[in-house]
């Protein structure tokens, strides 16, 4: 069994102290504090889910609106033009149909 050199032992001690400081710093991080409390974790995940759902609905609505707008401009292809017209008629509110 080898006896560690004094210089190597001091280096290991310093490395261990730096590692302990880093672990303490990470434990004080906001993300870790949220994960340590069940109530905070549930609240965080709930808010995250609401934001994800809202973003999904807004993004899908914008995408469908753009696609329908583009399809309504394509009148030279009979199938797509008729389909876009039907979609537009279904989407329009009832009072817009009575003004025709």
Residue pairs with C-beta under 8 A, 6 or more apart in sequence:
4 12
26 32
33 40
34 40
34 41
34 44
35 41
68 84
68 87
68 88
68 91
71 80
71 81
71 83
71 84
71 87
72 81
72 84
72 85
72 87
72 88
74 80
74 81
74 84
75 81
89 97
